Structures are given as C-alpha cells and as structure tokens.
C-alpha cells in the first residue's frame, strides 16, 4: 500500500522529470566504483549507453572516477547541503534504472527499475539486520543453489531474484596479474589473507572479538613470520577496515605485509584482480571464500573462533558442509602447516573445493558481467 510519503515522492519525481533533458542510469557501490556494480557500468559504457543516458555515480566521497569520461555525473547523498540534496533528487527522479550493491537506490516513480547486485553470498547470518526494501525490483544471486538462500537472508521476495553469477568474479577466471612485481618481492609464493570482521572501533564485536585471529600477540606474529620466511612465502594481510591491528602492523615484519584499499588504487588494480594473482587465499567466514573457488587455488580457513561465531552472529548456511573446500586453521601450527602446503604445491582440498565451486557459482566461464548487463538492459528496456 502506498504511504503519503511515497505518494509525495512519486509526485515530486514526476515534477522533476519535466525539467530533464534525458533519462539517466545511477550506479552505486561500496567502496565507490567497485564490487558487482562497476563491471556492469564498464560494460554499459563500452556498449555506448552513455550516448543515450546520463551516467551518474552515487558516491560516498567527493572523488571522481579516475580516467572516467567527462560526461559522467556524480551525486553525494551523504552531503546534506541544499544544493546536493536537490541535485540528488533531480537525478533520482529522472533515473531510467538504478544499479546498486550496498547502499540501496530506491525508485521514485513506479516505472523505474532498481537492481540490487548484492556484495556477496551471506555466510554469516544477516536476516533481520540487512533487509532489502520491497521497492527494489530485482536482486542478484550467485548461483541457482543459493537463490532462495539469498532471498531469505535479505527478507526479500524470491520471485524478484535473478541468477546469472557475480560480475565482479569474472576477473577471477582471467589471466593473473603480476602481484609479485607490485609487492616488489622475490618470494616464491604470495598468499593473501582477508580476515572478516571481529572487532569494531565503536565497540561492536563478532566471534572472539579479537582484531586478528591466531596472531593475537607479537610473539605469535613473529613466529609465523619466521616460518613464512623459511617457507619463502609472503603473507599479504588486508584487515577489515574497522579492525585495530596497530600492535602487529608496527612490528614491520619481513614476510607479513599489511595493505589497505589505497594499495589497489596506487597499483591501478581491483581487489579481486589482486587476489586472483596470488597463489592462495586465507579467509574465514567471508563470501570471498565462495568467490575464490573460481581461481582453483588453495584456500585456508581460519576457524579459531568458529564456536564463538556460531553464537554471534551465527551462520546462514551449514558452515561445516561449506567448509570442506578449505584447509582448517585453528591455531598457529595449523597456520604454519597451510603455508607449507602452499609452498610445496600440495593442494589437499582440490576435489572438495571444485565441487563447492560448482554449487556456489553460476558458471566458471567469466561471462557473468555480460549476462547481468543483458538482463538489466532487457528488464529496464534500455
């Protein structure tokens, strides 16, 4: 049922359309210009849709897309100035469709389409915490086996789901980037570690609540670094942005290197293009675990606080069944063992991982961007 607020928004949208020269397509991702939205944006741009529609990025920061065509426009919803509020309202009202994957872009008019491409298959329980508004018209799932699961976790209508694979994952099936050159290392193997959220500076915690699992203290970090050096392995650690890892980072260890999003900007590479170039991944309860199976490379799962995570925030899937594709790391010795397996090219979970890959991905063919873009152009009648 339409609310008075929705009716006013609909009327305002119709009035603002009277002043438009042409319709637009609005894009959103977090971080800006990333995730599942950016490959679709690039594909639409390559197909020349910017000649017919104004392309608008909804951004969190006042930083234009590097190297973007001059005809790209930007809005900043978090900027509460009158000018920016009016500018945002104008473009939202004149959108032919909206494509987002983190912050919701909601239709102002009934005929508008809003495509939510998600930012990963929920492994941790998010139902009730991250609910899709009913006005979203389409939501993407990674695979047929995960369609109902994704809809349930987002409290969303399964009839409005579509399943074509994640566009951001196409890069995982492409030729690998030279990450050793970027990192200026001569180590024989590079392993990237993406730990999930456990401790926020605002006091929110999950699992054990420790900023980093296993290497909680300097002694453990130094021991792991010595072993990595012995194995000729460089461990590249990208912590969750909200974690305080200063104690370990300040050690300046030789074979454990910390990076953040600025590393990708400086090297003109996406996060997923970087991880695809590494020899193995270490993660835990993050959706990158499912995505990385497309690389067909070893995966280590840091499960030190598995039981704590079962309680807070809990799991959305059968974590024990899903975890069969990765080597379990519960302590420092397990961590050392995984580094040695990678160093010696001993891929112990190969078959189980490939089986999981086919369950959690639409197709390992690198064409998800094309499929999703085709779907959007058809549904939005671009």
N, C-alpha and C positions, 0 to 999 in steps of 0.2 A: 504494500500500500504506500502510495506517495505521501510524504510528510510535507508540511508547509515549507520547511527549509528546502526540501528537494524541488518543490514547485517554484519557489523563488529563484533557485539556482538555474532551473530549466528556462524560466522566463528571461533571466539575465543573460544566459548563454545565447538565446535567440536574438536578443537585442544587440549583443556584441558582434554577432555574425553579420549584422547589417553594415558594419564598418570594415569588414575584411576584404582583402583583395583575392586571397585564395586560401584554401584549407591547409592545415599543417599536420605533421606527424610528430608526436612528442616521445622522447626517449628518456629512460631513467635507469641508473644502476648505482650500486654502492660497492666500491669506490666509483666515482664518476668515470664514464667511458670504459666500462669493463663488463665482466660476467657474461650472461647469456644475451644481454641486450646489444652489446657492442658489435658482435659478429653480424647480427641482423641489420643493424644500422649500416655497417660497411657494405653488406650485400645489396641493400636498397639503394645505397649511394652508387654502387657500381652499376646497378641496373638503370640508373638515371631518374629515379623517382623524385630527386630533389629539383628536377626541372618542372615538375607538376605540383609538388607540395613543398611548403616551407618546413625544413627540418629544424626541430627545437630540442635542445637538451635541457632537462631539468636537473640542475646541479646543486651540490651542497656547498661548493666553494666557487669564488669568482675567478676561475682559471679556465680559459678557453681550451678546447681540444687542440693539442699541438698538431700542426700540419693540416688542420681541417680546412675545407673550402670556406671562402669568406662569406658565403650565403647561409652558413649555419647560425641559428639564433640560440640564445641561452636565457633561461629563467632560473630564479633562485628563490624557491618557496620559503626557505628559512629566513630570508631577508624580509623583515616586516615593514619596510618603508612603503609609503603610499604608492610611489612610482612602481616598485617591484610587484606589489600586490595587484595593481591594475594591469601591468604587463603580463603577469601570470594568468590572470583572469581572462585576458584577451586571447591568449594562445590556447588555453584550456577550452574556451568556448568554441574556438574555431578548429579544433582538432578533428581530423577525419578518423584517426585512431591513436591510441596510446600504447606504448610498449615499455613495460617495466619489469623489474625482477627483485626489488627490495622495498622501497617506499611506494605505496600504492598511488597510481594515477587513476582517478575515478571519473567516469563520464559526467559531463554537464548536461548533455542532451541525449534523448532516448536513442537516437540513431548512431551515436558514437560507439566504437568498439574499444575495449580495454583488454590487452593481452598481458597476463602475468606469467613471465617465463621462469619464475622461481629462482632461488640461488642455491639449489642443492636438494637432493632427496633427504627427507628427515630421517636421521638415525636416532637422534635424541628426541624425546617426547616434546612436542611443541603445541599439541592440541590445547586450545584454550588460551595459549599465550600469543599465537601468531595466526589470527583468524582472517581469512580473506573476506572483504566486503561483498555482499551479494551483487553489487553493481559491476564488479569485474565480470566481463563476458566470456573470457577464455583463460584457462590455466594449463600450463605445460607440465607433463610428467616425463621422466627419463626413459621409462620402458613400460610395455603393457602390464608386466607383473607388478609394477609399482603405481599404476594409475589410481586404483581405489585407495591404496595406502596414502598417497599424496593428498587426495581429496579429503580423506578422513582427518589427517593431521592438520589440514588447513580449515577444517569445518566448512568445506566447500561442496557445491553440487557436483556429483560425479558426471552428470550429463554435460557439464560445461568444460570437461577436461579434454585435452588432446595430447597425443603421444607420438612424438617424432624424434626424440633424442635431444640432448642439450647442445645448442650451438657452440658454447664455449669449449666443449670437449673435442671438437673437430681437430684442434691443434695437437691433441694427444696422439693422434694417429699419423701425424705428418713427420717428415724427416727432422731429427733432433737438432736443436741449436747447440752451438759450441759454448757450453756453460763453463768449461774449464778455462777458456780464454777470458771470459767475463770475470771470473773469480781469480784469475791470474794464479792458478795452481797447477802443480805438476803431479798431484796425487793421481793414482791410477783409477780411483773411484770417487765419485761425488754422490753423497746421499743427502737428500733434503728432508728436513723434519718440520712438519706442520702440526704442532700440538693444538688441541682445541681449547676452548675457554674453560678455565677453572677458577680464576680469581680476578675480580674487577676492582679497580681502584675506588669504586663507590661502595664497596663492602659486599656486593653480591658474589656468591660462590657457587660452584658446582663440583661434584665429585669430591676429591680430597681437599679442595680449596687451596692447594699448593700451586704456586705460579708455574713451576715446571715439574713434571713427574720424573722420578728416578734420580735425576741430578739435583736434589733439593739443596745441597750444600756444596761448598767449594771442594771438599775432599772427593766427593763422588764425581764432580765435574772434571777435576784434574785427572782422576783415574781413568775416566772414559776418554779424555783427550790423549792420554799416553797410549792407550790401546789403539785408538784411531790412527795415531802416528805410526805405531808399529805395523798396523794393517795397511798403511799407505792410503788411508781413506780421509777425505774431507767431509765433515758433517756440517751442513748448512742449515741453520735453525732460524725459522721465521715464526716468532711467537705471536700469539693473538695480541692485537693492538692494546688491549686493556690489561695485559699482564705486566707486573713489575719484575723484570728479570735482571735488574742492575747488578745484583750481587755476583751472578755468574758472568754476565757480559763484561764487567770491569776486569775480569781476570785476563782478558786478551789472550785466550788460548790459541795455540798454533793450528789445531785441527778441528776446532769448533768455532764456526763463524756465524755471527748474527747478521740478518738482513731485515729490512722492512720494505714497505711499498716504494720508497724512494729508489731502491736498488733497481726495480723494474723500469722506472721512469728514466733513470740515468743510462740504462743499457738498452732502451727502446725495445723492451720485450714484455710480453704479458706474463702474469704469474704462472699460468698453465703452460705456456711455451717454455718457461724456465724449468718447471718440474718435469716436463716431458724429456728435457735434455739430461736430466740427472739419471744415475744408474739404479736408484732405488728410492722409495719413499718410506718415511716413518710418520705415522699419524696415530689416531686412536678412534674416536667416535665421530669423526667428521665425515661429511659426504664426499670429500676428496678421495676417500678410500674407494668408494664405488667408481668414481670417475677414473682414477689412476689405473684401474684394471685394464683400461683400453691401451695402456702403454706396454702391457705384457712384460712388466719388470717386477722384481721382488718388492714386497710390502711388509713392513714391520708394524705391529700394532702394540702400542704402549698401553697395557691394561693393568697397570699397577693399582689403580683405584677403581677397577671395574665394579666391585660390590658397592662402593660409595656412590658411583654414578647410577647404579640401578635404583637407588633410593632418591637421588637428587641430581638431575631432573627426571631420571627414568629413561627407558628406551622405547622407541616407537616400533621397533622390529625385534625379532628373535636374534639378539646380538650374538649368541653362541653359534647359531647356524650361519649367520652372515660372516662371522669372523674366521671361518675356515680358510678364507683366501689369503690370510696374512699370518706371519710368524708372531707368536705372542711374546711380549716383552713385559715381564712382571718386576724385574729387578735389574741391577747393574750387570750381573753375569749374563742374563738373557740378552741385554743390550749389546754386550761385547760379542756374544755368540752370533747375533744377527749381522754385525759389522764384518765378522769373519766370513760368514756365509756369502755375503755380497762380494767381499774381496776375492774369494775363491770361486766365484761364479756358481755357487751351489744354491739353486732355486728350488727349495724344498716344497713350496706350496703351488707349484706351477699348474697342475691339473685342477686343483680345487679353485684356484683364482680364475682360471679360464671359464670354468663352469659358472662362477659367480658373475663374471663379466657379461655373459650372455643373458643372465637373468635381470641384471640391473641397468642394462643399456639397450637402447632400441636397435642399434646396429653399429658394429665397429668399422664403419665404412668412411667416416669423415665427411658425410654429406648432410648432417643434421641442420646446418645453417640454411642450406638450400631448401630443405623440406619445410622448415619452420617459416622461412620467408615466403615460400609459395602459399602456405596455409594462410598466413596473415594477409597477403595481397588478395587472396580469394575471398576470405571472410569479411574483410573490410572494404572489398570492392574498390581497390586502389587503381 
